[in-house]
Amino acid sequence: MLEEYYKILGLKKGAKEEEIKTAYRLLAKKYHPDLNDDPDAHEKFIEITEAYEILINKTELKGIKLTAQSRAEAERNYAYFKKRAREHAREAAKMRYEHLKKEHEAFQKSGMHDLFLLFNYLLHLSLVLFTVFLFAFPVYLAITYNYFFMFILWIVGGFLAWFIIKQGESFYKPGTFFYNPSDLKKLFIEEMGDGSLPCVYCEKKGANSFPFKLGMMKVHDIQLNFFGTIWHDARYKRTYKKLNIPRSHKAFSVHFTGSVLKLASIILCMILLPFTSHLWRFFIGVLIGGGLSTLLMLITGTRSKNSYLLTGNVLIKIVIWAVALLILNDWSYYPDLRTNEYMMAAIGILLFFQDIIVELITKIFFKSINFTRPLIHQPGPIQKLVDEGYQSYLDIPVWSTLFPFIKWIF
């Protein structure tokens, strides 16, 4: 089914992702309606964009085929997949060429592309290791304990091995990273300000240090796609903005010291506190680290660089986690702190369903309040984007817990 799309882009069957991208960029520049007056250019551009959409997402298409319960279902799913690709192509044809180019590269330049790709690589590696474990563990039990019942795990392992083999090269190389090591060096080691701009975080100071980098996004539309019995995905139409907030030497030093205090507090509490529960040690470390960094900023008269993370939604999530920790603590061992057997299940539920819980709370009890806005008024450039509807991360399972926490530390 994919051969025709390779031909449209002038590629051989099985061309690599980078070849697909390069061919598409050249053809898009040649046939985009802004750059080509030929009456057929519009349809040609839609055709090559449709080919690009399908080939660049061919891993997803393979998954759709594998999970289909029948040939008819596979054909239906492919038709829907093709229809979606053509819709995206028509949308692209309506864009100005320069805008299209920016939209095409925005996701990659934001760093989110590489982050999700890294997560994809780690997920695939974990699946390979888990498959090896399913084959090796029964052998270990049989040799060591003469226990043969666990060979039933080979059935699951065989299914996973078949799935990995069917994916082919795309499983081991799901994509190409946008940033190489030299790009990352430039990204994180940026020239310091010359002091001509005022520091946003310290009054009466010039911005003569490394700026604080901040990325924000605005979600315009969410598209949910369901293919077959167990295959589905969500696509977000969004715009990214990158900000470099001017910062002085003093502000940089205070922010860096605050990050060290937070990290050190968590590590030391995890090691030194006498409580049985590691979760309580972690929670207390977060409280101490947050208190010390806040005290440091008050003493030095420096504004926090990550106050934009404190929104109504985040505040509700913090309360939910704290309440869960208090309720599921086994108080019969006090003054020792240890959680009961339900805590791990609660963590799993909160990681995946807390956004639904927060959504219900805000819609039922606080209908007229926007809980995605920061509770503290932000410096000019950030506040401007906030007023335009931009936010710092997507409210999706796990990510909405890990991202604000990691940004809070660093």
C-alpha positions, 0 to 999 in steps of 0.5 A: 500500500505504501509503494505509491507514496514512495513513488510520489516523493521520488523515493525507493521503497523502504527509504529512511525517515531523513530521506523522506523529510528531505524529499518532502522539503524539496517538493514542498518548496517546488509545488507550494501554491505560494511559490508555483503559479501552475494550476495543478500545483495546489493538487500536486502539493496536497498529493506530496503532503499526503504521501509525506504524512503517511510515510512519516507515520508508517510505524503507526500504520503498521501498528494499526494493521497488527491490532486489526481483528480482521482484513475488513477492519484493517482496510477500514482503518487504513482508509481512515488513516489515509483520509486523515493524512489528506485532511492534514495535507489540505490544511497545509496547502492553505498555509502561507509557505513561510508559516508552513515551514515554521509550523513544520519545524516548530515541534522539532525546534522546541525540543519536544520532538527529541524528548518524545523520541527519547522516550520512544527509544527507552520504551522500545528498549524496555520492551526488548529487555522485558521480552528477554526476561520472559524467556530467561526467568523461567530457565533460571527458576527451572535450573535453580529451584527445579520449578517448571511451571513459569515456562508459560511465560514463554507464550507472552514472550513469544508474542512480544518477540513476534511483535518486535520482529514484525516491526522491523527496523522501525522498531529499533530506529523509530526516528532521527533526533533533530538536535545533535551533540553540538546543537545541544551544546549551543542550546544550553551554553548560550552567550551571556547578556551584555547588561544592556537589558534590565534583569527580569528577576532582580531590580536595578540589575543589568542582564549580564548572565545566561538568560532563563529559557522558557517554552510555552504552547497554545493548543488550538485543537485536539484530535482523537483517533481510534483504529481497531480494537486497541490502537488509538492516539491523540494529536494536538494542533499547537503553536510553540513560543520560545522565550529567553528571559534576561537575567543578571549574575545575581539572579542566575546564582540565586536560581542555581543555588535554589536548584542545588538546595532542592535537589540536595534536600530531597537526596539527603532526606531520602538517605538520612530520615529514619522513616520506613516510607520512602515516599514520606522521605521524598515528600518531606525533602520536597517541602524542605527544599521548597522552603529553603529556596523560597527563603533564599529568594526572599533574603536576596530579593530575587524573583523565582524563575519558575513561579509560572508553574504554580497554577490552580490545577497544580495546586489542586494536584498537590492537595490531592497527592498530600491527602492521598499520602495522609489517608493511606499512611498507616498511623498505627506505627507513629511516630514512624511513617509508613504507607499501607498496601494500597499506596502503590495502587493509589500512585498508579491511579493518580499518575494516569487519572489525576487530570480527569479528577482535577477537570471534574473538580474545576468544572463542578465547583469552579466553572468560571475560573481559569485554573491553567493561569499562573496564580502569581503575576508573571514578568512581561513576556511571560504574562503576555503569552499567558494572556493569549492562552499559552501554557507551559505543558500539556495535561496528559497522564504522567507528563503533567506530574513529572514535567512541572516537578522537574522544571521546579527543581531545575 
